């Protein structure tokens, strides 16, 4: 098993010399420059915590302006990812896409991902898998009509099955282990481990409990993915006749005329990327959307009216029907504004650069607080209110052009799975809203819904969402 490389030097941040000590404002950087949160917050809405000892900070307008500089002018300089034991071990020594340093290798793998794995054609071809999984979800909810169910778990099962079947061709028999590994790895990669904060202490690394746990997890992951690769080598056809992501990668390994040939470890790293980047991001956004809709009955009524009018009397909702759902798209956008699943965009400097006059040294961690920018009153009217109408007649999109709104990131590392992620959210949400009316469990009111985030790379809701679905009778004559 590989050894953990230790960086001996923590870069220091050099503040602008022109500013007096009392005026000094924190640059939006990680590492030693993290400061306690200074934003005035209502008791209900606190900025997400990064980890036990560290807090995210949110100096509002300053951050949005600095973000423009980091992701636009300085994008080439800030296009690396921070290193951590978690990502290094679980993502095969950074030979995946998400944690790979900016390099020619990363460029090649990202190109394969965009053109071959997650192309519009492939996302569409995975539509039959989505349809199949969504009918399974609806059936299971119908069978629990009138009872409180754990919606968070049901939705997570839906997304993980869609990703698994699209990537591996089927839901593997080790799916539960894979999910457990994914959850732990994402938490550990997102957490600032003690050993990462004090990299010069070799002792800490040797004693690092996490490293031992991570190596064990990685061995388990290897065993599962090796079986999947072997099965695909023997039988090269994906579900529904098309190629799944493993098939494509094996084809590229065999026949692709690649500058950097890929071996099984490269393939496994990409597969874990797809699974980790694709599952929790979409499922947690569906979860946040349903939580917000329960707390905002006006919006719930409006979006259900739209869906029910568009699909009047239909027993199934096709993906092509979703185009008509303008208000649902605003609802999803508004959820991303208040609850971006990757709330702190992780970047690292590959060369020294200047942001707002501050010198940012080579290898500094740069964390961009998307969460705070989505609530910046400089850019958003009544930012704490869930108000999807704000996106009506607005040119704000997901493409990273508006720096106060970047749920999929921006610049050269912008999310390549955007269309896949959106497709995996729109269809199940339309079904949940079309087929069911939703109530809180007995004795609970929507104000009791816990809106706190959990720590990690993905900011999910801290506690699962329990709701009561009641089957909606769209044909009253029945
Ligand atoms: C709701 C859905 C999703 C959201 C909100 C989301 C968000 C993000 C964000 C914020 C980044 C970092 C971008 C940056 O640094 O500028 C990212 C990167 C990435 N995402 Fe997504 N994502 C989603 C779904 C997906 C899906 C479905 C996949 C693939 C199956 C995927 C694959 C990736 C990969 C591979 C990267 C790394 C790109 C790179 O470093 O070059 N994402 N995503």
Boltz pocket constraint, residues with backbone or C-beta under 6 A from the ligand:
constraints:
  - pocket:
      binder: B
      contacts: [[A, 97], [A, 98], [A, 99], [A, 100], [A, 110], [A, 113], [A, 118], [A, 273], [A, 274], [A, 275], [A, 277], [A, 278], [A, 279], [A, 281], [A, 282], [A, 285], [A, 341], [A, 342], [A, 345], [A, 346], [A, 406], [A, 407], [A, 408], [A, 409], [A, 410], [A, 411], [A, 412], [A, 413], [A, 414], [A, 415], [A, 416], [A, 417], [A, 418], [A, 420], [A, 421], [A, 422]]
      max_distance: 6.0
